[in-house]
């Protein structure tokens, strides 16, 4: 139960920041993106409504900010119906326990992600040797131990529906992690992509800081299955999303998103897969 919830022994805040840190953006009337240091979370639901869901839980030590944003947007004392996790990396679950204790709401993730969220399995070590910039080199300092959410975490429904989000469905988009998911709303082709692809070159410290916008593959230093990551990008590109909120980088829409995602899908091996790294299998690069 609650007493058993805990983060990994390596959990800590990291001193990474971007120019978008603290930014809040109403992407759509019912999609609200908040940047916590270098990662995005999303509130899905109309402002002032008590029917909303939080997607991802940000960096360590972000809980107070997340609660404050929720109250400002949805009203004093408001709390989401649920927290949906795209995956369990530290920068997406960093404040989950504090939020559970404060709100007492259920948390959902893909069945294959549950071992990393129930203390059973640690993520592979970040790959500091991967081709990339300074953030990749700093990645060994990032927490990778499993967190323990106990009975508060449960698997998403197998039929692809999303609890408390009518009109949305979840898609299994593995590669970055085994149980990574993205959320899609067919009606207006809105995509919450997690880290299946991102809109900033996430291994480059300079581009993370400046948030230079470009459609990129998943963060290199934590992606362990590049063949699956490629298939996930092909799956998402085929949806032809009109709006995308990604785990890192500024939300994108319209032609820039469509063309950027199609280009990434077509040239994934060249654009996304690093030339070297311990999780790169031979034969992926041409």
C-alpha positions in Angstrom: 0.0 0.0 0.0 1.0 3.6 0.3 3.9 2.9 2.8 5.5 0.6 0.2 5.7 3.2 -2.5 9.2 4.4 -3.1 11.6 5.7 -5.8 14.8 4.0 -6.7 17.9 4.6 -4.5 19.4 6.6 -7.3 16.5 9.1 -7.5 17.5 12.7 -7.6 16.9 15.9 -9.4 19.2 16.7 -12.3 20.4 20.2 -13.2 19.2 20.2 -16.8 17.1 23.1 -18.0 15.7 24.6 -21.2 14.4 28.0 -22.3 10.9 26.4 -22.2 11.2 25.4 -18.6 8.1 26.6 -16.8 6.2 27.3 -20.0 2.5 26.5 -20.2 0.8 26.2 -23.6 -2.9 25.6 -24.4 -2.3 23.4 -27.5 -6.1 22.9 -27.9 -9.0 23.9 -25.6 -8.7 20.5 -23.8 -4.9 19.8 -24.3 -2.6 21.8 -22.0 1.2 21.3 -22.2 3.5 22.2 -19.3 7.3 22.0 -19.5 9.1 20.9 -16.3 12.8 21.6 -16.8 13.3 19.6 -20.1 10.2 17.4 -20.2 6.6 17.9 -21.1 3.5 16.8 -19.2 -0.1 17.2 -20.6 -3.4 17.8 -18.9 -6.3 16.6 -21.1 -9.7 18.1 -20.3 -11.4 21.5 -20.7 -10.3 24.3 -18.4 -12.5 24.5 -15.3 -13.7 20.9 -15.7 -13.5 18.3 -13.1 -13.1 15.7 -15.8 -9.5 15.7 -16.7 -6.5 13.4 -16.9 -2.8 13.9 -16.4 -0.4 12.4 -18.9 3.1 11.7 -17.3 4.4 13.1 -14.1 7.5 15.0 -14.9 10.8 15.4 -13.2 11.8 14.7 -9.6 10.7 17.5 -7.3 8.0 18.8 -9.7 4.9 17.7 -7.7 4.2 21.1 -6.2 4.3 22.8 -9.6 2.0 20.1 -11.2 -0.5 20.5 -8.4 -0.4 24.3 -8.7 -1.0 24.2 -12.5 -3.9 21.7 -11.9 -5.6 24.1 -9.4 -5.0 27.2 -11.7 -6.5 25.5 -14.7 -9.2 23.3 -13.2 -10.1 25.0 -9.9 -9.2 24.9 -6.3 -9.1 21.3 -4.9 -9.3 19.8 -8.3 -7.6 16.5 -9.1 -7.4 14.4 -12.2 -9.4 11.2 -12.7 -6.2 9.3 -13.4 -2.6 9.6 -14.3 -1.6 7.9 -17.6 2.2 7.2 -18.0 3.6 7.0 -21.5 6.5 5.1 -20.0 8.4 4.8 -16.7 11.7 6.7 -17.3 12.6 9.0 -14.4 11.7 12.3 -16.2 8.2 11.0 -16.9 7.4 9.5 -13.5 9.5 11.8 -11.3 6.7 13.1 -9.1 4.2 10.2 -9.4 4.4 9.2 -5.7 3.8 12.6 -4.3 0.9 13.1 -6.7 -0.6 9.8 -5.7 -0.3 10.7 -2.0 -1.9 14.1 -2.6 -4.6 13.2 -5.0 -5.2 9.4 -4.3 -5.9 8.7 -8.0 -5.1 5.6 -10.1 -2.1 5.4 -12.4 -2.1 3.4 -15.7 0.7 2.2 -17.9 1.2 -0.6 -20.4 1.4 -4.1 -19.1 5.0 -4.4 -20.3 6.1 -1.3 -18.4 4.7 -2.5 -15.0 8.0 -4.3 -14.0 9.8 -0.9 -14.0 7.0 0.7 -12.0 6.6 -2.1 -9.3 10.2 -2.5 -8.3 10.8 -5.7 -10.2 13.2 -4.6 -12.9 15.6 -1.6 -13.5 15.9 0.0 -16.9 19.1 -0.7 -18.8 21.9 1.8 -18.0 21.8 5.0 -20.2 24.3 4.7 -23.0 26.9 7.5 -22.6 28.9 6.0 -25.5 26.1 6.6 -28.0 26.7 8.9 -30.9 25.4 12.3 -29.8 26.0 15.5 -27.9 26.8 16.4 -24.3 23.5 15.4 -22.8 24.2 11.8 -23.9 27.6 12.0 -22.2 25.9 13.2 -19.0 23.2 10.5 -19.1 24.9 8.1 -16.6 23.9 10.5 -13.9 20.2 10.0 -14.8 18.2 7.7 -12.4 17.3 4.3 -14.0 16.3 2.2 -11.0 12.7 0.9 -10.9 10.2 2.8 -8.8 7.6 1.0 -6.6 4.0 2.2 -7.0 2.5 -0.9 -5.5 -1.2 -1.3 -5.9 -1.6 2.2 -7.2 -0.4 1.3 -10.7 -2.5 -0.9 -13.1 -2.3 -2.0 -16.7 -4.2 0.0 -19.4 -7.2 -1.8 -20.8 -6.2 -4.4 -23.4 -8.8 -3.0 -25.9 -6.9 0.2 -26.4 -9.4 2.5 -24.6 -8.0 5.1 -22.2 -9.7 5.3 -18.8 -11.6 8.6 -18.4 -10.7 9.8 -21.9 -13.6 9.1 -24.3 -12.5 9.4 -27.9 -8.9 8.6 -27.2 -7.0 5.3 -27.7 -3.6 4.2 -26.7 -1.1 2.6 -29.1 1.8 0.4 -28.1 4.8 2.3 -29.5 7.8 0.4 -28.0 11.5 0.9 -28.7 12.4 3.6 -26.3 11.1 1.3 -23.6 9.3 -2.1 -23.9 5.9 -0.8 -22.8 6.0 2.8 -24.2 2.6 4.0 -25.4 1.3 7.0 -27.3 -2.3 8.5 -27.1 -4.3 9.4 -30.2 -7.7 11.1 -30.8 -9.0 10.2 -34.3 -11.6 13.0 -34.3 -9.0 15.8 -34.7 -5.9 13.7 -35.2 -4.3 14.8 -31.9 -1.3 12.8 -30.8 0.5 12.6 -27.4 3.6 10.8 -28.5 5.7 10.5 -25.3 9.3 9.8 -26.4 8.4 7.7 -29.5 9.6 10.7 -31.3 10.5 14.2 -30.0 10.6 17.7 -31.5 14.1 18.6 -30.3 17.5 16.9 -30.7 17.4 15.5 -27.2 21.0 14.3 -26.9 22.4 17.7 -27.8 22.6 19.9 -24.7 22.7 23.1 -26.8 19.5 22.1 -28.6 17.8 21.0 -25.4 18.6 24.4 -23.8 17.5 26.4 -26.9 14.7 24.1 -27.8 15.5 24.3 -31.5 12.5 22.7 -33.1 12.9 19.6 -35.4 11.2 16.2 -35.6 13.7 13.7 -34.2 13.7 10.0 -33.2 13.5 9.0 -29.5 16.3 10.2 -27.1 19.3 8.1 -28.1 20.9 7.5 -24.7 17.9 5.6 -23.3 16.5 3.9 -26.4 17.4 0.2 -26.4 15.5 -1.3 -29.3 16.0 0.7 -32.5 14.1 -1.8 -34.8 11.0 -1.4 -32.6 11.5 2.4 -32.3 11.5 2.6 -36.1 8.3 0.6 -36.4 6.7 2.8 -33.8 7.5 6.0 -35.8 6.1 4.3 -39.0 2.9 3.6 -37.0 2.6 7.1 -35.8 3.4 8.7 -39.1 0.7 6.6 -40.8 -1.8 8.3 -38.5 -1.0 11.6 -40.1 -1.4 13.6 -36.8 -2.4 17.2 -37.1 -1.1 18.1 -33.6 1.6 16.4 -31.6 2.7 16.9 -28.0 6.0 15.1 -27.4 7.9 14.3 -24.2 10.6 16.7 -25.2 10.5 19.8 -27.4 7.8 22.3 -28.3 4.4 20.9 -29.5 4.0 20.9 -33.3 1.1 21.0 -35.7 0.1 21.3 -39.3 2.5 21.0 -42.3 5.7 21.2 -40.2 4.6 18.2 -38.1 3.3 16.2 -41.1 6.3 16.7 -43.3 8.8 16.4 -40.4 7.3 13.1 -39.2 7.0 11.7 -42.7 10.6 12.6 -43.4 11.7 10.9 -40.1 9.8 7.8 -40.9 11.2 7.6 -44.4 14.8 8.3 -43.3 14.7 6.8 -39.8 17.9 4.8 -40.1 19.9 7.8 -41.3 18.2 10.4 -39.0 17.4 8.7 -35.8 19.6 5.6 -35.4 23.0 6.5 -34.0 26.1 5.4 -35.9 27.4 3.7 -32.8 26.3 2.8 -29.3 25.8 -0.3 -27.2 22.1 -0.6 -28.2 22.7 -0.2 -31.9 22.6 -3.5 -33.7 24.6 -4.0 -36.9 22.7 -3.8 -40.1 20.3 -1.0 -39.1 22.5 1.7 -40.6 23.0 1.7 -44.4 
